[in-house]
């Protein structure tokens, strides 16, 4: 277990820090509660687990070989995250008829993660740093996929519950607008490191 502890710490710290996925989990928890947010949380966790496994199995090498593919993924991811940020920022209190009227789906969570360059950078770095833990690419894919999937699930659960707590504390429309704008801004800010 001692040899896996640095990987576990790395995965947890990488997934608990604020970013696009955590902002979405918080917003979903605030607007829809935990149970209705489960598909999004599962999608993000599955997306990160599959991304980590793919990076370990060699897809990272393909992305590094073809910079245009990296650029296309960054562009698509940035557009999608900006669109989600706008939807969140423009939404009102929960259960109102707004453009943010239902939680994101399992597929939406997976799609968002696979177009997130921060996720690719994190998982490619882990694949390079922790390759000594495995006997080969398939074994490393299994280790990284499980570790990042579980770490993401735990981290997103915490952020979703924080959103739920915020929803109970916020009573006025202006407070909801302030929260939604803040979450939208955090989501947009999570795009900046992709391009720097």
N, C-alpha and C positions, 0 to 999 in steps of 0.2 A: 504493500500500500504506500510506503514511503516514496517510491519512485513515481507514483501517480499523483501525489499531493500537489506538486507544482502545476501540473496540468489542470487539476480540479480548481485550484485557486485562480489560475489564469482565466479559465472559462467562466467562473462565477463573477470575477471582477469585470471581465469584458462584457458580460450580459446584464449586470446590475446597473452599470453606469448609464446615465441618461442618454437617450438617443431616439431615433425614429420609432423603434419597436416599443420602447418603454413609454414614450409619449402616447402611442396608440393604445397600449394596454391601460394606461391611466385614464385616457379619455373614454375608452369603452367601459371600464369599470364605473366611472362617474355617471355615464349616460344610461348604461344598460344593466349594471350589476354584474356580479361574478358569473352566474350560470349562463347568461346570454352572451358573455364574452368568451366562453370556453372555446368555441370554434376558432376565433381569431388567435387566442393564446396557443392552441394546439397547432394551428397553421404556422405561426411564427416559430414555434419550437421544432416542428417537423422540418420546416424550411432551413433553419440553422443546422439541425442535425444532418440533413442531406447535403447541405453545402459543405460542412466540415468533412463529411465522408468523401464527397467529390473532390475536394481540395487534396485530401490525403491520397486518393486513388490516382491523381494525376491531372485532373482538369485544370488545376492551377497553372500547370505548365503550358497548356493550350492558351489560357488567357494572357500569360506573360509573353507568349510567342506572337500573338496577334493583338497588338495594341488597339486596333480599330474596334475589336470586339469588346475590349474593356471600356473604350469610350462609349460605345453604343449602350452598354449596360449601365454606365454612369448616367447617360442622358435619359434613358427610359426610367431608371430608378428615381432620378431627380424630378422628372415631370410627374410621376406617380405620387411621390411623397409631397410635392408641392400641391397637387390636387387634393390629397387627403388633408393637408394642413389647412387649406382654404375651406374645405367642408367643415372641419372641426371649428375653426375660428369663427365661422359664420353661423354656427348652430346656437340654439338657445338652451333653455333649461331642458332636462330630460322629458321625454314623452310628448314634446310639442311636434307639430307637423313641420319638419325642416328637412333640408337635404341630407342631414345626418340622422335619419330616422330609424335606421336599423344597423345592428353591429356588422362589422366586416366578417366575411366568411373564412372557412378553413383554407380554401383555395386563394383567397385574397391575402391571407397571412403568408402562405408559402410564396406566392408571386412577389409580394413586397420584399421578402428576404432574399430571394434569388436575384433581385435587381438592386441590391444594396451593396455598393462597393465597400462600405465599412465592414460588413459581414465577410466579404471575400478577403479583405486585408487581414482581418482577425483570424479567419480559419486557415489562410495560406501561411500566416506567421506561425500558427500552432502546428501545422503540418511540418514545416521546416524545423521548428524548435524541438518538437517532441517525437520526431521520427525514430529516435533510439529506443522508444518504449515498445516498438513493434518489430515483428520478424519480417514484415513485408507490407506493401501498400494496402492489401485487403485487411490485414490485421490492424493497421493504423487507421484505416477508414472506419472500422468497427469501434475502436477505442475513442476516436475523436467524435464520431457521430453520437455515440451514447453519452459521452461527457458533455458535449455542447447542447444536446437535446435536453438532458436533465437540468443542466445549469440554466438554460433559457426558460424552461418551465417554472422553476423555482423563482427566478428573478421576475418573470412576467406576472406570476401569481402575487408577489409582493406589490408590484406597481399597480396591478388591477385592484387589489384590496385598498391601496392608498387612494385610488380614484373613488372607490365606493365610500370610504370614510369622508373624503372631500364632499361627495354628493350629499351626505347626511348633514354636514356642517353648513353648507351653502343654502340660503333660503331666498335670497333676492335675485331678481333678474340681472341686475348690474354685476353681481358677484359671479353669476354663470357666464356672462359675457366676458368678464375679466379672466376667468379660468380658461374658457375656450380659446380666447385670443392668446393667452400665455402658452397653452399646449400647442396651438398652431405655430407660434413663433419658435418654440423648442423644436418642433418637427422640422421647420424650415432650417433652423440653425444646425440641425444634424446633417444637412446636406452639404454644408460648407466644407467640412473636413474631407469629403469625397473628392473635392476639386483642388485641394491644396496639398 
